[in-house]
């Protein structure tokens, strides 16, 4: 019965992978999920997070040939930054990435703080920069 109901609801509600406003002007996603009033469960949030982490790690591995052989701390910091700003913006941190690839962690940590991103995210940037600095 659940499969039949799924098919019926997809036919009636539609399947939209990006947020939209429904006919009642409520922010909606998926198959009629009113996220303004219903939101998502913690389990759903963790599912989305794990999926996003997988995507970020795959992107970094394909864009940076040295990423998977970098120290775990470097991988964690870059994944955190990529999650926050997206891969395209992260790739603009050319000096930081060059220093990380060469193992020049003090220089990389300073470059991280010399950015608009660092101003925008404040404590997050300071914490991530310190993790890199501590590798030096």
BAMIPA-764231 format. One line per field, with one value per residue (C-alpha): residue number from 1; residue in three letters; chain; y, z negated, x negated. Coordinates in Angstrom, 2 decimals, always signed. Each point is the difference from the previous one (the first is absolute). Example, Ala and Ser with C-alpha at 12.3 -4.5 7.8 and 13.67 -1.06 7.14 Angstrom:
<nodes>
num: (1; 2)
residuo: (Ala; Ser)
cadena: (A; A)
v: (-4.50; +3.44)
w: (-7.80; +0.66)
u: (-12.30; -1.37)
</nodes>
This chain:
<nodes>
num: (1; 2; 3; 4; 5; 6; 7; 8; 9; 10; 11; 12; 13; 14; 15; 16; 17; 18; 19; 20; 21; 22; 23; 24; 25; 26; 27; 28; 29; 30; 31; 32; 33; 34; 35; 36; 37; 38; 39; 40; 41; 42; 43; 44; 45; 46; 47; 48; 49; 50; 51; 52; 53; 54; 55; 56; 57; 58; 59; 60; 61; 62; 63; 64; 65; 66; 67; 68; 69; 70; 71; 72; 73; 74; 75; 76; 77; 78; 79; 80; 81; 82; 83; 84; 85; 86; 87; 88; 89; 90; 91; 92; 93; 94; 95; 96; 97; 98; 99; 100; 101; 102; 103; 104; 105; 106; 107; 108; 109; 110; 111; 112; 113; 114; 115; 116; 117; 118; 119; 120; 121; 122; 123; 124; 125; 126; 127; 128; 129; 130; 131; 132; 133; 134; 135; 136)
residuo: (Unk; Unk; Unk; Unk; Unk; Unk; Unk; Unk; Unk; Unk; Unk; Unk; Unk; Unk; Unk; Unk; Unk; Unk; Unk; Unk; Unk; Unk; Unk; Unk; Unk; Unk; Unk; Unk; Unk; Unk; Unk; Unk; Unk; Unk; Unk; Unk; Unk; Unk; Unk; Unk; Unk; Unk; Unk; Unk; Unk; Unk; Unk; Unk; Unk; Unk; Unk; Unk; Unk; Unk; Unk; Unk; Unk; Unk; Unk; Unk; Unk; Unk; Unk; Unk; Unk; Unk; Unk; Unk; Unk; Unk; Unk; Unk; Unk; Unk; Unk; Unk; Unk; Unk; Unk; Unk; Unk; Unk; Unk; Unk; Unk; Unk; Unk; Unk; Unk; Unk; Unk; Unk; Unk; Unk; Unk; Unk; Unk; Unk; Unk; Unk; Unk; Unk; Unk; Unk; Unk; Unk; Unk; Unk; Unk; Unk; Unk; Unk; Unk; Unk; Unk; Unk; Unk; Unk; Unk; Unk; Unk; Unk; Unk; Unk; Unk; Unk; Unk; Unk; Unk; Unk; Unk; Unk; Unk; Unk; Unk; Unk)
cadena: (A; A; A; A; A; A; A; A; A; A; A; A; A; A; A; A; A; A; A; A; A; A; A; A; A; A; A; A; A; A; A; A; A; A; A; A; A; A; A; A; A; A; A; A; A; A; A; A; A; A; A; A; A; A; A; A; A; A; A; A; A; A; A; A; A; A; A; A; A; A; A; A; A; A; A; A; A; A; A; A; A; A; A; A; A; A; A; A; A; A; A; A; A; A; A; A; A; A; A; A; A; A; A; A; A; A; A; A; A; A; A; A; A; A; A; A; A; A; A; A; A; A; A; A; A; A; A; A; A; A; A; A; A; A; A; A)
v: (+0.00; +2.48; -0.26; +0.72; +2.98; +1.29; -0.14; +1.74; +2.77; +0.57; +0.25; +2.44; +2.02; -0.30; -0.65; +3.12; -0.17; +3.72; +2.05; +1.69; +1.75; -2.20; +1.28; +0.96; +2.03; -2.34; -0.85; -3.59; -2.62; -3.60; -1.42; +2.73; +0.27; +3.26; +0.86; +3.20; -1.82; -3.58; +0.45; -3.16; -2.56; -0.36; -3.31; +1.73; +2.79; -2.55; -1.86; +3.26; +0.85; -3.37; +0.35; +3.52; -1.21; -2.76; +2.56; +2.40; -2.74; -1.25; +3.53; +0.73; -3.29; +0.77; +3.63; -0.41; -2.89; +0.06; +0.18; -3.68; -0.31; +3.16; -0.32; -0.65; +3.46; +1.66; -2.11; +0.88; +3.73; +0.12; -2.04; +2.36; +3.03; -1.61; -0.87; +3.62; +1.83; -2.55; -1.48; +2.81; +2.66; -2.22; -0.45; +3.79; -0.42; -0.67; +1.01; -1.93; -3.11; +0.31; +0.26; -2.97; -2.12; +0.82; -0.62; +3.67; +0.04; +3.26; +1.92; -1.79; +0.87; +3.68; +0.04; -1.47; +2.96; +2.48; -0.31; +1.37; -3.47; +0.27; +3.29; -1.49; -3.17; +1.37; -2.66; -2.81; +1.35; +0.57; -3.56; -1.59; +2.14; -1.08; -3.65; +0.54; +2.11; -2.78; -2.33; +2.24)
w: (+0.00; -0.82; +3.50; +1.55; -2.30; +0.87; +3.71; -0.55; -2.09; +2.48; +2.77; -2.00; -1.82; +2.44; -0.89; -0.33; -1.09; -0.63; -2.46; +1.42; -1.19; +0.09; +0.80; -3.69; +0.30; -2.37; +0.61; +1.28; +1.28; +1.20; +0.24; -1.66; -3.19; -1.68; -1.58; -1.61; -2.26; +0.01; +0.44; +0.03; -2.64; -1.52; +1.84; +3.32; -0.82; -0.70; +3.22; +1.94; -1.84; +0.78; +3.64; +0.15; -1.63; +2.61; +2.78; -1.49; -0.44; +3.53; +1.41; -1.88; +1.09; +3.64; -0.12; -2.09; +1.07; -3.36; -2.20; -0.93; -0.94; -2.13; -3.79; -1.47; -1.63; +3.39; +1.51; -2.85; +0.22; +3.78; -0.16; -2.66; +2.12; +3.14; -1.82; -1.10; +3.23; +2.78; +2.07; +2.55; -2.64; -1.88; +3.18; +0.00; -3.12; +2.34; -2.41; -2.89; +2.15; +1.37; -3.53; -1.17; +2.92; -0.84; -3.73; -0.81; -2.76; -1.76; +3.30; +0.87; -3.35; +0.46; +3.53; -1.28; -2.34; +2.74; +1.69; +0.14; -1.06; -3.28; -0.78; +0.83; -2.08; -2.81; -2.65; +2.50; +2.10; -3.08; -1.21; +3.41; +0.53; -3.41; +0.92; +3.05; -1.94; -2.60; +2.75; +0.44)
u: (+0.00; -2.80; -1.47; +3.38; +0.47; -3.48; +0.82; +3.33; -1.56; -2.82; +2.59; +2.16; -2.66; -2.87; -3.62; -2.12; -3.60; -0.35; +2.08; +3.09; +3.14; +3.09; +3.50; +0.38; -3.24; -1.87; -3.65; +0.11; -2.43; +0.06; +3.48; +2.04; -2.13; +0.98; -3.33; +1.27; +2.44; -1.27; -3.74; -2.07; -0.87; -3.45; -0.32; +0.77; -2.48; -2.74; +0.81; -0.36; -3.23; -1.56; +1.00; -1.48; -3.24; -0.26; +0.47; -2.58; -2.61; +0.54; -0.26; -3.21; -1.51; +0.73; -1.15; -3.16; -2.24; -1.78; +3.10; +0.37; -3.69; +0.02; +0.02; +3.43; +0.07; -0.55; +2.78; +2.37; -0.73; +0.39; +3.20; +1.36; -0.87; +1.44; +3.21; +0.28; -0.83; +0.15; -2.81; -0.16; -0.61; -2.44; -2.04; -0.51; -2.17; -2.93; -2.79; +1.52; +0.38; -3.57; -1.38; +2.06; -1.16; -3.64; +0.49; -0.60; +2.56; -0.90; +0.25; +3.23; +1.55; -0.90; +1.44; +3.25; +0.40; -0.85; +3.38; +3.51; +1.15; -1.93; +1.74; +3.39; -0.33; -2.19; -0.61; +0.39; -2.87; -2.16; +0.62; -0.68; -3.10; -1.35; +0.51; -2.22; -2.52; -0.32; -1.28; -3.08)
</nodes>
